[in-house]
């Protein structure tokens, strides 16, 4: 058994709690050891899952990496802080698991990825869905022609978030904060996996694979960023990708990605690692897949030479989508009468949006093309150079 790898976690509250539980799971297996926690306010004993011991705590990330001798840092902090923290770790030779989205702009992403490469450390980007064994399995089905020639790939995310979701942190629902890019929109953060997974299935992973991006960004909530949006990505060699998402669903459901072929379709519910293959001349076939944890994969890469699953370069196309959303005009508020508040849940819903999201993924059409009158003014087209 190899020695447990010492880890520092930056950002242990919010989504960071998931990382604490995951580190505890891996610590129990003898794979890692939680050496330190970086938080502005130290975690209380109650906030630390049992069995993690008493890791060192500090608000100074660099000093904590030095004093703990950590080999790996998990960064789960606000989006605008990702690049500087990643480079702080990289300069010390500390390898990284960096939460998605990796950066709020393409320039910040390049600064991070280039700095990490120059330092010679390894960086895994936290798109957990790309650790699913369903991804290579679907790509194999596509390659062997199970559904004929690929026509396009759709993604659909109909989720719900209460108004309080946007009050959970100063950067929540912001495009910018104190002059710094945040870009906390539905496609770039909560449903970023739908975008990244749809792009990955089509083999569109590198920035240079993207030739054009069209966006329709809207909002029902009283926020700066978008909560009801769709995007179409045109690629150099791979199929066209259309992803539609909302946080204002009437009946929230599992997000999915669907690969359209001439003779059938493959639907992937990426949070459940579940695949449905429907094709001409065959009954429907369902497959359940395992998932490789990305922190475990990073440690196995460092200790045993396993292939790293989500490199920064493999998220370049996703970051081009983030950049197009960043450069697009500010999201248009949905007109009065097109949304209403559910008083019991204190969340805003857009009647009919669930069907529109599904139709966009199904037909590879944007909201405006599906006849949603409110979508027309928001249409923008960014052509990559």
VENBEL-V909771 format. One record per backbone hydrogen bond with DSSP energy under -1.0 kcal/mol. CO is the residue of the C=O (numbers start at 1). NH is the residue of the N-H. E is the energy in kcal/mol with one decimal. If there is no record, write none. Layout:
# VENBEL-V909771
co:nh:e
CO:NH:E
CO:NH:E
This chain:
# VENBEL-V909771
co:nh:e
5:33:-2.6
6:71:-2.2
6:72:-1.7
7:35:-2.8
7:36:-1.6
8:74:-2.7
9:38:-3.0
10:76:-3.3
13:16:-2.2
14:17:-1.7
15:18:-1.3
15:19:-1.0
16:20:-2.2
17:21:-2.2
18:22:-2.3
19:23:-3.0
20:24:-2.3
21:25:-2.1
22:26:-2.4
23:27:-2.7
24:28:-2.3
26:31:-2.4
27:30:-1.4
31:5:-2.4
33:7:-2.8
35:56:-1.9
36:9:-2.4
37:58:-1.9
38:11:-2.2
49:52:-1.2
56:37:-2.6
60:64:-2.3
61:65:-2.4
62:66:-2.2
63:67:-2.8
64:68:-2.1
65:69:-1.4
71:95:-2.6
72:8:-2.1
73:97:-2.4
74:10:-3.2
75:99:-2.5
78:81:-2.2
79:82:-1.5
81:85:-2.1
82:86:-2.8
83:87:-2.4
84:88:-2.0
85:89:-2.1
86:90:-2.8
87:91:-2.4
89:92:-1.2
89:94:-2.4
90:93:-2.0
95:73:-2.8
96:124:-2.7
97:75:-2.8
98:126:-3.2
105:109:-2.1
106:110:-2.5
107:111:-2.3
108:112:-2.2
109:113:-3.3
110:114:-3.0
111:115:-1.7
112:116:-2.6
113:117:-2.2
114:118:-2.5
115:119:-1.9
116:121:-1.6
122:96:-3.0
124:98:-2.9
125:127:-2.1
126:128:-1.6
127:130:-1.8
128:131:-2.0
129:132:-1.5
131:292:-2.8
132:135:-1.3
133:137:-1.4
134:138:-2.9
135:139:-2.2
136:140:-1.9
137:141:-2.0
138:142:-2.6
139:143:-2.4
140:144:-2.2
141:146:-2.4
142:145:-1.3
145:148:-1.4
147:263:-2.5
149:262:-1.9
152:260:-2.9
153:242:-2.4
154:258:-3.1
155:244:-2.5
156:256:-2.3
157:246:-2.4
158:253:-2.3
159:249:-2.4
162:165:-1.7
163:166:-1.4
164:167:-1.9
169:172:-1.3
171:174:-1.9
173:224:-1.3
173:225:-2.3
174:184:-2.7
175:182:-3.2
175:183:-1.2
177:180:-1.7
180:177:-2.6
183:185:-1.5
185:189:-2.2
186:191:-2.4
189:192:-1.6
191:195:-1.1
192:196:-2.9
193:197:-2.7
194:198:-1.9
195:199:-2.3
196:200:-2.2
197:201:-2.4
198:202:-1.3
199:204:-2.5
200:203:-1.5
203:205:-1.1
205:317:-3.1
206:209:-1.8
207:210:-1.5
209:236:-3.0
212:234:-3.1
213:382:-3.7
214:232:-2.5
215:380:-2.5
216:230:-1.9
217:332:-2.0
218:227:-2.2
218:228:-2.1
219:334:-3.0
221:223:-2.0
226:186:-1.4
227:247:-2.1
228:218:-1.3
229:245:-3.0
230:216:-2.5
231:243:-2.3
232:214:-2.6
233:241:-2.4
234:211:-2.9
234:212:-1.6
240:153:-2.7
241:233:-3.4
242:155:-2.1
243:231:-2.2
244:157:-1.9
245:229:-2.4
246:159:-2.7
247:161:-1.7
248:350:-2.3
256:156:-2.8
257:268:-3.1
258:154:-3.0
259:266:-2.0
260:151:-3.1
260:152:-1.3
263:280:-2.8
264:261:-3.0
265:278:-2.8
266:259:-3.0
267:276:-2.7
268:257:-2.2
268:270:-1.2
269:272:-1.2
269:274:-1.7
273:289:-2.5
274:269:-2.5
275:287:-2.7
276:267:-2.7
277:285:-2.5
278:265:-3.0
279:282:-1.8
285:277:-3.3
287:275:-2.9
290:133:-2.7
293:297:-2.4
294:298:-1.9
295:299:-2.3
296:300:-2.6
297:301:-2.2
298:302:-2.1
299:303:-2.6
300:304:-2.7
300:306:-1.5
310:125:-2.8
312:315:-2.1
313:316:-1.4
315:319:-2.2
316:320:-1.5
317:321:-1.4
318:322:-2.1
319:323:-2.3
320:324:-2.1
321:325:-2.3
322:326:-2.4
323:327:-2.3
324:328:-1.1
332:219:-2.0
335:338:-2.0
340:349:-2.9
342:346:-1.6
342:347:-1.1
346:163:-2.9
347:342:-3.3
349:340:-2.2
350:353:-2.3
352:356:-1.7
353:357:-2.8
354:358:-2.0
355:359:-2.5
356:360:-2.4
357:361:-1.8
358:362:-1.9
359:363:-2.7
360:364:-1.8
366:370:-1.2
367:372:-2.1
368:371:-1.0
371:373:-1.1
372:375:-2.1
375:378:-1.3
376:379:-1.3
380:215:-2.4
382:213:-3.3
